[in-house]
């Protein structure tokens, strides 16, 4: 992942990145719909107060912030029964193509599966379809909602326990 080693940690353990995470989420996902930065700051504070879930992860290296992802209960009003969701994936433009987005998604996925979640969901615009399919997320719906989003799911692989008779 680039020249510097990237680490991923819970945003609660890296409070110096809260303002930049809120700004990137706002710029990329909320501002186009007329939301204020303070709306994102409030929502992010709620996520960070949630304990084990919901949560936000942040990726950083020696030069600072490189990306973020959040796990929340629901990310698509058109599909309120699906839960939990991987949401608000962002990687700084100059750091894209270095595996940071994949590392963030995989870290959030691993944490949710470790919490006992068996199915996860995310939505994305169609140009991102190949990225998520490469990460083994299954496309379950297309053209959902006013933004024409793709909806994906990922299921935990059950662990098999073998009993051997003596």
Residue pairs with C-beta under 8 A, 6 or more apart in sequence:
1 61
1 98
1 99
1 100
1 103
2 61
2 95
2 98
2 100
4 61
4 62
4 63
5 61
5 62
6 59
6 60
6 61
6 66
6 98
6 100
6 103
7 59
7 60
7 61
8 57
8 58
8 59
8 103
8 104
8 107
9 57
9 58
9 60
10 55
10 56
10 57
10 58
11 17
11 18
11 21
11 48
11 55
11 56
11 57
11 58
11 68
12 48
12 55
12 56
14 58
14 60
17 58
17 60
17 65
17 68
18 44
18 48
20 65
21 44
21 56
21 58
21 65
21 68
22 37
22 40
22 41
22 44
23 37
24 68
24 90
24 92
25 40
25 44
25 68
25 70
25 88
25 90
26 35
26 36
26 37
26 39
26 40
28 88
28 90
29 88
30 39
30 40
31 37
44 56
44 70
46 54
47 54
47 55
47 56
47 70
47 72
48 55
48 56
52 115
53 71
53 84
53 112
53 115
54 70
54 71
54 72
54 73
54 84
55 70
55 71
55 108
55 111
56 68
56 69
56 70
56 71
56 88
57 68
57 69
57 70
57 71
57 104
57 107
57 108
57 111
58 65
58 67
58 68
59 65
59 66
59 67
59 68
59 91
59 100
59 103
59 104
60 66
65 92
66 91
66 92
66 95
66 100
67 89
67 90
67 91
67 92
67 95
67 100
67 101
67 104
68 88
68 89
68 90
68 104
69 86
69 87
69 88
69 89
69 90
69 104
69 105
69 107
69 108
70 86
70 87
70 88
70 108
71 84
71 85
71 86
71 87
71 108
71 111
71 112
72 84
72 85
72 87
73 83
73 84
73 85
74 80
74 82
74 83
74 84
74 85
75 85
75 87
75 121
75 122
75 123
76 82
76 85
76 121
76 123
76 144
76 145
76 149
76 151
77 145
78 144
78 145
79 121
79 123
79 141
79 144
79 151
82 121
82 151
82 153
83 121
84 112
84 117
84 120
84 121
85 120
85 121
85 122
85 123
86 105
86 108
86 109
86 112
86 120
86 121
86 122
87 122
89 101
89 104
89 105
89 122
91 100
91 101
91 104
101 131
102 135
105 135
106 135
109 120
109 154
112 120
113 120
113 156
117 156
118 155
118 156
119 153
119 154
119 155
119 156
120 153
120 154
120 155
121 151
121 152
121 153
122 132
122 137
122 151
122 152
123 144
123 149
123 150
123 151
123 152
124 131
124 132
124 149
124 150
124 152
125 147
125 148
125 149
125 150
126 142
126 148
126 149
126 150
128 150
129 139
129 150
132 139
132 150
132 152
133 139
133 152
135 154
136 154
137 152
137 153
137 154
138 152
138 153
138 154
138 155
139 150
139 151
139 152
140 151
140 152
140 153
141 150
141 151
142 148
142 150
142 151
143 149
144 150
144 151
